[in-house]
Amino acid sequence: MTRTERQVDVLIVGAGPAGLAAGAELAAAGAGHIEILERESEAGGIPRHCLHGGFGTGRAAARPLGPSARTYARGGTSGPAYARQLVAAALRAGAVLRTGVTVTGWAGPRTADTTGPAGLERITATAVVLATGARERPRSARLIPGTRPAGVYTTGELQQAVHLHGRRVGRRAVVVGDEPVAHAAVATLRAAGAQVVAMVTDRPSTPLRVRHPGLPLLTGATVTALRGRPRLSGVELRHDDGRSTTLRCDTVVLTGDFVPDHELARRAGLVLDPGTRGPAHDPALRTSRPGVFAAGNLLHAVERADFAAMEGRAVAVPVLRHLAGTDLPTAPGRPVVVEPPLRWIAPNVTGPYGERPAGGRFVLRTARRLPRPLLLVSQGARELHRQRLLLPAVPGRPFHLAAEWLDHVDPHGPPVRVTVPGR
């Protein structure tokens, strides 16, 4: 089959909140031909199948849905409405949006091979923005043994089945996880008419855990097997005290455990951060390859849609400088690394001249609960910053570190380390 070759100014891969916001900002700034590619048939990303409210306010939240409820009276809008607003803004600004188009590989530093309704194409761009997002790990990647029955979902699969395709799910469900996305899964199951018999988490009980009235939250419990054929009939658990139990159900939803959708970044040979598993990037969202930028949950799985959109808007600034040939020098910054119990930090590379990340702060995650931790930033033997958090840091939820210390980084010194002394 003949492959069509053409050129664009900016190629954006992924039409979720980050990609759409980047396209709108760049097109509005007159950056030339801006093309956004989306492999799914509809643009908008995860918000398309999130019916809860709070989108567009910086505080999108999952709260229980009734069978006919569509949004919440909490400000902002529902996920589908938010997705439509982002799509409309990008198109109104002049960006070209193409759905059903998949980037299959790279033929050069900024040349993408694609396949879609128009056939095979090879698109060369002056700048590329990767905004491919993140996904939940399915049952196979979590190495959960047992039979292979029907009725096993991730949150995204469940929401698409119920909200996009109107499919029925089972009658008795177990939700594995207790992060915010797990509460969204509970809402979706209830909207579909299913009884949620329990939420299960391997983390210990804490006073901060959000609980649904009348819904048991089993803490310190690990899923050891799924049983049933052809339909799920039960979930086997092992508790921290050594007990084993089985929850009778015909549906299980595996929530959280997000990983960046980094396949294209990996194929492009970009340096990946070992903590986030997304592309290593500096505060201006540059990756290790000049002219290739990244934004959104590809960089930090997973933050709220508003945060991803903010990064999409922020990436327009360095992209515009790159197009104009005035971007700052591409000399590599210093790695920013964390030590246990911290899991990762984003951005994870310092930029030239003390550039600040989107929002003026770094995002971090922890592997275990830390009551009001002290964060210490150092480079070699030199202390750059210390910051006491006012609230506990808990697994599965972001917390933040001020970015003022970037002004004091030695661009030729050792990596910058973020630690929690005494932990």
N, C-alpha and C positions, 0 to 999 in steps of 0.2 A: 504494500500500500504506500502511496506517495505521501511524504511528510512535508507539510507546508512550513516554511520558515519566515519569521517576521520579527520585528523589534518593537519594544515599548520602552517608555521611560522608567516606570516603576511596575514591577510585578509583585502582587500580594497573594500569597498562598494561604487560603483559609478565610471564609466569610462569616466568622463569628464576631463577637463584639470588638475584639482587638483589630481584626482585619478590616472590618467595615468602618470603624472609627478612623483608622489610618488612611483608608481610601478617601473618606470624606474630607479629612483635614488636608491631605496632599492635593486633591483635586481643587478644593476651594482656594488653595494657595497658588494655583496655576502651575503645577509641577509637570504639566504635559499629559501624555497618555498614561493614565493610571488604570491598570487592569487587575481585577480581583477574581481569583479562581476558587471555586467551591466544588468539591467532589460530590456532595449530596445534591439532591434535586431542588432543594430550597435553601436559601441563605438565612443566617441568623444564629446558627450555632445552638448550644444547649438551651438558651432561653426559649426557643420555639416550643419546647415541651415542658416548660416549668410554669404551671398555672398560678403559682402563688404570687403575691404582690411584693412591693418594695423595690422593684427594678427602677433604676434611674434616680435613686435617692442615696446610693452608697450603702444601703442597708437591706438588700434583698434578703428575705427571710422565709423559711418554710414553717407554716402553721397549719393545723388540721383543716382539711377541706371537707365540706359537705358535698353530697352527690351533685348538687346543682351550682355550687359556688364556683366563681370564675376568678375573682380577685379579692383582695383584702382591703379594708379601710385603714391602711397604714401609711398611706402616701405612696408616691411613685405609681407604677403600673404593673400589670402582669408580664410574665416572661414573653409570651407571644406578641403582645403589643409593643414591648420594648424592642424585640427583634425587628418588627415591622418599621419602627421609627428609625433604627440604625440603617436598615436597607434603604429607606426613603431618603435619608440624609446623604448617603453615599451617592445614590443615583442623582439626586437634586444637585449635588456639587459637581457632577460631571464624570464620576468614575464609571468605568465599564465593568459590569458584574456578569460573570459567566458561571452558571451552575452546571452540574453534571460533568465537570471537567476534572480529571485526576492528573496530578503531576506524577509521572512514573519514574523519573530519574533526571540526571544532570548530564549535559553534553559539554559543559564548560563552567567556569566559576560562577557565572550569572546567566546561564542558558539552561532552560528547563524543557524536558520532553514531556508532552502531555497527550492524553487521549480523551476524547469526548464526542459529542454529537457531530462536530465538524470533522472528525477523524483525527489523524495524528498531526501534531504540530510541534515545532521547535521554536521556543520564544526566548529571545535574548533581551535582557533588561539592563539599563544602566544601574539600577538599584533593585534589590530583592528584599521583601519583608516576609519572613516566615511567621505565620500566625495560625499554626495548625492545631493549637489547643492541647487538651489532655483527655484521657479516657480512664474509666475504672477498669481495674484488672478483673478479668472474668474468672470463673471457677477453675479453669484449667491452669491459669497462671498462679492461682493461690494454692495449688497442689492439694485440693480437698479430695480425699479418696471416697470410694463408694460406687454406687451404680450411676448410670447416666440417664436419669429420668427427665421428662418434660416438667416445666414449672420452675426452672432456675433462671433468675434474671440478675442483671446489674440494674442500678437505678435508672440509668439512661435507657436501657432496653425496656424496662417497665414503663417509663413515662412515654416513650415513643409508641409502645403497643396500646396504651390506654388513651393518651391524649391526642396522638396524631392519627392512629389507625382505628380507634374505637373497639379494640379487641377486648374480650373478656379474659380475666385471669382467674385463679382459683378462689376457693372460699375461705381457706384457713392459711394464713401467711405468717412467716417468721422473717424479721428484718435483722440482718447481721450488720452491726455497726451502730454508733451513736453520735457520729458527727452530724452537722446540720443537714447534709445530704440524706442521712438516714431518716430524719424527720420528714423530709420531702417525700421519701418513699412511703412512709406511713400515710401521709396525706393522699398520695396517689392511690394506694391500695384501698383506703376507705372510700375515696371517690368512685372506685370501681366496684364497690359493694362487698369487698372482702373483709373478713374479720382478721385483725392482726393479733395473734395470740401472744407474741413477745418480741421485744428487742433484745439482742444478744451482743455483748461486747467482751473482749478479753481483758479490758482495762478494769482497774479496781474502782469501787464506788467512791464518789466524791460528792460533797454538798453542791457543787456547781452543775451537776448533770441535769439537763432538761428532761423532764418526764411528762409523758402523756397521761392524763387521768384515766385510770382503769386499765392501763397497758403495762404489764410487768416488764421491768428492765433487769435482765440477768447480767450482772457484772462478773468479771473474773471467770468467764466461760468461753471455751474455744470449740469451734465446730470441728469435729473429728471425722464425720462421714455424712453423706447424703444417701438415703435409702428409698427404694421404690422402683417399680417398673410396670408399665411404661410411664406412669405419672409418679411424681414425688409423693412419698407417704410419710416421711419423717426426717428430722435432723437430729443427729447424735451430737451430744455435747460432753465435754470433759470440764469439770469445775476445778478451781484452784485448790479446793480441799480434797481432791481425789475422786469425788463422786462422778458417775457417768449417768446421764439422763437422755431421754429421747423426747423431742417435741413433735407431736403429731401435726402434720400440715401437708398441704398439697402445693404450696408455693413458698419459695425462699428468695429473698432479695439480698444480694451481696453488695453492700454500699461502701463508699469511700475507697481507700487504697488507690488513689489516682496516680497515674504515671503520665509524663509528657508524651504526646504523639510525635516522637522525635525521629521517625524513620527517615524522612527527607533530610533532616539536619545531619543525621549520621551518614547517609549516602553522599552528602555534599562534603564530607570530611571535616565538618566543624568540630572544634573542641567541645566536648560535653562536660558539664560539671558533675563530679561523682556524687554530690549530695542531691541536687535537684533532678539530675539525669536529663535535664534540658541543656540547650546550648549555653556554654559559658558566655557571659555578656557583661559589659560595663554599664555605668549609669546612663549612658546615652543609647543603650540597647544595641550597641555594635556587637557583632559576634567576632570570631577569630578570623573571618574572611572579609577583607575590605569590600564594601558595597553590599554586604549581606547583613541585614538587621533582623531582629526578632522581637516579638511582643506578645503579651497575654500569657495564658496558662501553659503554653509550650515551655515557658521559662520557669514556672513555679506552680506545679500542680498541687492544689488547685485553689485559686482565689475567686472572689465574686466577680460577676460580669461587669459591674461598674469599674472595678479596678483594672480589668483587662481592657476596657474601652479607654480608660485614662492613659494606659500605656500605649494604646494604638494612636491616640492623639499626640502623645509625647514623642513617639518615634518619627513623626513628620519633621521635626526640627533637624535632627542629624541627617535624615534622608535628603532634605532640601539643601543642606550644606554640601552633601556629597554630589548632588546633581550640579551644583554651582561650582564645584571644584574648590570649595573653601572649607571643607571639613577639617577638623583638628587632626594632627598627625596620627597615623595609625600604629605608632609604636605600642607594643603590648603593655597593658597596665599590670599591676601587681595582683596576684590571686588573693581573694578573701576567703579564708577557710574557717570552719567552726570545729570545735572539739566537743565530744560527748559530754552531757546528754543532748546538746544541740544537734539537730539533724542536718539543716542546711540554711543558707542565707542567699538572698537575691536582692540586687545584683551580686555577683561573685568575682568580679574583676574591678579594680579601680580604673578610672578614666583619666585622661590628661587634664591637668589644670583644675583639679577638684570639682569636676562636674557632679551635679546632684542627680539622684535617681528620681523617677516620677513620684510625685507626692512628697519629695524631700526626705525620704526615709527608706531604710532597708526592711525587708520582710524576712522573718525567721520562723522556724518550726522547732519543736522540741520532741524528744522521744518519751519523756515522762514529765509528770507535773512538777513545776518549780514554783514554790510560794515566793512571790515578790523577788525574783532573782536579780542579782547584780551582773550586768553585762560588762565585760572588760575587753577593750579593743587595744591591741598592741602590735608593734612591728619590731621584731627582734626583742631587744631588752627595753625598748622605748614604749611607754604607755601613751596612747593617743586619745583615749576617751574611756569614761566609765559612766554607766547609766543604770539606775535602780528602777525597775518596773514597779508601778503602783499596784498592779493586779497580778495574780498568778499566771504563769505561762502553762498551758495545758496542751497535751497532744491533740493533733487534728485541727488546731485553730492557730491563726497567724498572730504574731506579735511583732513589735517594730523597734527599730534602733535608729536614733537620730543620725544624720549624715554629715554633721559639721566637721567631724574628724578627718574627712577626706582632704581638707586643706593641709593637713600635717603629714600626709603620706610621703615617704621618700620614694620617688619613681624608680630609683635604682636599688632599693633596699629589698629585704626578704619579704615573703608573703605576710599579709596582714592576718592576724588571728583574733577570733572572737571566742571568748571563753566565759564560763560561769565559775568563778573561783570557789573552791571548797565543795564542788558538786561532783 
